[in-house]
Amino acid sequence: MLKIYEVENKKLINTDIIKKRSWIDLINPTSEEINAVVENTQIDKEIFIKLLDEEELPRIEKRNEETVIILDTPYLADNNYKHKYKTNPLGIIISEKGYIITVSLKEQPFLDYFKDNEIEDFKTKEKTNFIFQIFIMVAGIYQKELIGINEYIDSKEKVLLKSTNNKELVNLLNVEKTLVYFITSLKANEIALEKIAKGTIIEITKENEELLEDALIETKQAIETASIYREILSSMTDTYATIISNNLNDVMKFLAGITIVFSIPTMVASFIGMNVPLGSIGDSPFSFILIILFSVLLSLIIAYILKRKNML
C-alpha cells in the first residue's frame, strides 16, 4: 500500500502526487508501488528491498544522499494468545532531496496520530523532530504492552496456585518469549538513538535536543521495565512449575489413599464370600448389616490412620 502526504495550511493531507517535502508511507508495498517511488525520488531500490526484510536489525546508516534509520516495533504474532508478540522493522528514509519515506511490512497504527493531525505543528521539513517523535511513540507502545503483560501475570497467579496442568504455564512461557523480543529490540533501538545523538549522521539543533532526550529516557525506561518483568516471570515460571508438580502429587496421593480405603469393603466381602462357616454370624438375620458395619468401621479406621500420616 502506498500513501502520500503533504502539509497544507499546517495540516497533513493525503495526495496522489509525490513532491519534495512530502511524506511517503509504504506498507507491504507491491513491486509496482516501489518502482513508482524509486522513479519519482531517484532513491536506490535496494534500500527498499532491505527494509522489507523481516530479519533486518535496528540501525542507522548513511547511503549517498539518503539517511536510513531502522527501528523495531511490536506486533501481535498470534491472535490465540493475548500477549504473544514479535517485533517488526520500521524503516525511515530521509532524503537530501526533501523526501521522508517510511517503509514497513506491517501497518503501524501509531503513525495515524500524524496522519490524523493529532501531532501539533507537525512539519515534513522538520525531519529530525519526526524521527525522534517516532522513537518516543514506539517506546510508548512497548510500555503500554508491558503494562498489559504485568496485569496478565498478576491475573494468573491465583490460577497457577491451584493448577495441575501446564496450559497456563505454557501461556507464561509465551509471555516470557515476548519479553525477550521486547528487550532485544528496545536495546537495538537505544543503540540507534545513541548513534543519532552523536550528531555525526543527522544534524541535531538545540530545538531537537529535548525530543532526543525524551526519546532516550522513554526507551531506557521501557528496557528497564521489560527486564524487571522478565526476571519476575522467569522466577514465577520456575516456582509455579514446582507448584503444579506438587499439586499433581497431592492429587495422586489423595487418589491412592481413597483407593486403599475403598478397597477395604471389597476385601472383607471377598473373605466372607468364601465357602467357609461363619458361625453364629452366618446364622444371624442381621449378618449382612453386621458385615457392612464392620467394613465401614474398618474403612474409617484406615482413613483416620492415613489422614494422621498426611497420606489422605
Buried (B, 14 or more C-beta within 10 A) or exposed (E): EBBBBBBEEEEBEEBEEBEEBBBBBBBEBEEEBBEBBBEBBEBBEEBBEBBBEEEBBBBBEEEEEBBBBBBBBBBEBEEEBBBBBBBBBBBBBBBEEBBBBBBBBEEBEBBEEBBEEEBEEBEBEBBBBBBBBBBBBBBBBBBEBBEEBBEBBEEBEEEBEEBBEEEBBEBBBBBBBBBEBBBBBBBBBBBBBEBBBEEEBBEBEEEBEEBBEBBBEBBBBBBEBBBEBBEBBEEBBEEBBEBBEEBEEEEEBEEEBEEBBEEBBEEBEEEBEEEEEEEEEEEEEEBEEEBBEBBEEBBEEBBEEBEEEEEB
